[in-house]
Amino acid sequence: MGKTTRRGLMMQTALDSPKVYQLARELAEYTGESVPEVVARALREQLAREKERPQKASALAKQLLEIGSECASLSVLDNRTPDWGSIDPRENRGGKGS
């Protein structure tokens, strides 16, 4: 009987699920890789995406703060308050009951 390595045991445990094994086998057929290779590659790619996610969120937050600071520093070109009375539905101008 062959020697089972730690990696082999972990891979076997991960692929005990029939659904997981079927997906891995199907992907292996498309790519020409072995089942362990496609599983390892899929895990590496997902891990890379997960590690990148906080950096993207942080970069977006930084950009939004920069935009906010830039907008706050702009001069006010028209500081008049809007005349909301002309469109305020609470004011009944010329309608029933006037």
C-alpha positions as a Markdown table, in Angstrom:
| # | Residue | x | y | z |
|---|---|---|---|---|
| 1 | Met | 0.0 | 0.0 | 0.0 |
| 2 | Gly | 1.3 | 3.5 | -0.9 |
| 3 | Lys | 2.4 | 6.1 | 1.6 |
| 4 | Thr | -0.1 | 8.8 | 2.2 |
| 5 | Thr | 1.4 | 12.3 | 2.5 |
| 6 | Arg | -0.1 | 15.1 | 4.5 |
| 7 | Arg | -0.9 | 16.9 | 1.3 |
| 8 | Gly | -2.5 | 13.9 | -0.2 |
| 9 | Leu | -4.6 | 13.3 | 3.0 |
| 10 | Met | -5.7 | 16.9 | 3.0 |
| 11 | Met | -6.6 | 16.8 | -0.7 |
| 12 | Gln | -8.5 | 13.5 | -0.2 |
| 13 | Thr | -10.4 | 15.0 | 2.7 |
| 14 | Ala | -11.3 | 18.1 | 0.6 |
| 15 | Leu | -12.5 | 16.0 | -2.3 |
| 16 | Asp | -14.6 | 13.6 | -0.2 |
| 17 | Ser | -17.7 | 15.7 | -1.2 |
| 18 | Pro | -19.0 | 14.2 | -4.4 |
| 19 | Lys | -20.1 | 17.7 | -5.7 |
| 20 | Val | -16.6 | 19.1 | -5.0 |
| 21 | Tyr | -14.9 | 16.2 | -6.7 |
| 22 | Gln | -17.2 | 16.3 | -9.7 |
| 23 | Leu | -16.5 | 20.0 | -10.2 |
| 24 | Ala | -12.8 | 19.5 | -9.8 |
| 25 | Arg | -12.8 | 16.6 | -12.2 |
| 26 | Glu | -14.8 | 18.6 | -14.8 |
| 27 | Leu | -12.4 | 21.5 | -14.6 |
| 28 | Ala | -9.4 | 19.2 | -14.9 |
| 29 | Glu | -10.9 | 17.8 | -18.1 |
| 30 | Tyr | -11.2 | 21.3 | -19.6 |
| 31 | Thr | -7.8 | 22.5 | -18.5 |
| 32 | Gly | -5.8 | 19.2 | -19.0 |
| 33 | Glu | -4.5 | 19.5 | -15.4 |
| 34 | Ser | -4.8 | 16.9 | -12.7 |
| 35 | Val | -7.5 | 17.2 | -10.1 |
| 36 | Pro | -5.1 | 18.3 | -7.3 |
| 37 | Glu | -3.6 | 20.9 | -9.7 |
| 38 | Val | -7.0 | 22.5 | -10.5 |
| 39 | Val | -8.0 | 22.5 | -6.9 |
| 40 | Ala | -4.7 | 24.1 | -5.8 |
| 41 | Arg | -4.9 | 26.7 | -8.7 |
| 42 | Ala | -8.5 | 27.5 | -7.8 |
| 43 | Leu | -7.6 | 28.0 | -4.2 |
| 44 | Arg | -4.6 | 30.2 | -5.0 |
| 45 | Glu | -6.7 | 32.4 | -7.3 |
| 46 | Gln | -9.5 | 32.8 | -4.8 |
| 47 | Leu | -7.0 | 33.6 | -2.0 |
| 48 | Ala | -5.4 | 36.3 | -4.2 |
| 49 | Arg | -8.8 | 37.8 | -4.9 |
| 50 | Glu | -9.7 | 37.8 | -1.2 |
| 51 | Lys | -6.4 | 39.4 | -0.3 |
| 52 | Glu | -6.9 | 42.1 | -3.0 |
| 53 | Arg | -10.4 | 43.0 | -1.8 |
| 54 | Pro | -9.5 | 45.1 | 1.3 |
| 55 | Gln | -6.9 | 47.0 | -0.7 |
| 56 | Lys | -9.6 | 47.9 | -3.3 |
| 57 | Ala | -12.0 | 49.0 | -0.7 |
| 58 | Ser | -9.3 | 51.1 | 1.0 |
| 59 | Ala | -8.3 | 52.7 | -2.3 |
| 60 | Leu | -12.0 | 53.5 | -3.0 |
| 61 | Ala | -12.4 | 55.1 | 0.5 |
| 62 | Lys | -9.3 | 57.2 | -0.1 |
| 63 | Gln | -10.6 | 58.4 | -3.5 |
| 64 | Leu | -14.0 | 59.3 | -2.0 |
| 65 | Leu | -12.3 | 61.3 | 0.8 |
| 66 | Glu | -10.2 | 63.1 | -1.7 |
| 67 | Ile | -13.2 | 64.0 | -3.8 |
| 68 | Gly | -15.0 | 65.2 | -0.7 |
| 69 | Ser | -12.1 | 67.4 | 0.3 |
| 70 | Glu | -11.9 | 68.8 | -3.2 |
| 71 | Cys | -15.6 | 69.6 | -3.2 |
| 72 | Ala | -15.5 | 71.2 | 0.2 |
| 73 | Ser | -12.7 | 73.5 | -0.9 |
| 74 | Leu | -14.6 | 74.8 | -3.9 |
| 75 | Ser | -16.0 | 78.3 | -3.8 |
| 76 | Val | -19.7 | 78.8 | -3.4 |
| 77 | Leu | -20.9 | 80.4 | -6.6 |
| 78 | Asp | -24.5 | 81.0 | -5.6 |
| 79 | Asn | -25.4 | 81.1 | -1.9 |
| 80 | Arg | -29.1 | 82.0 | -2.4 |
| 81 | Thr | -31.6 | 79.6 | -0.8 |
| 82 | Pro | -34.0 | 78.0 | -3.3 |
| 83 | Asp | -37.5 | 79.4 | -3.5 |
| 84 | Trp | -39.2 | 76.1 | -2.5 |
| 85 | Gly | -42.6 | 77.9 | -2.0 |
| 86 | Ser | -43.4 | 77.7 | -5.7 |
| 87 | Ile | -43.2 | 73.9 | -5.6 |
| 88 | Asp | -44.2 | 73.1 | -2.0 |
| 89 | Pro | -47.3 | 70.9 | -2.1 |
| 90 | Arg | -48.3 | 72.2 | 1.3 |
| 91 | Glu | -49.0 | 75.6 | -0.3 |
| 92 | Asn | -52.3 | 75.5 | -2.1 |
| 93 | Arg | -51.9 | 78.1 | -4.8 |
| 94 | Gly | -55.0 | 78.5 | -7.0 |
| 95 | Gly | -56.3 | 75.0 | -6.3 |
| 96 | Lys | -59.5 | 73.9 | -4.5 |
| 97 | Gly | -60.2 | 75.7 | -1.3 |
| 98 | Ser | -58.3 | 78.9 | -2.2 |
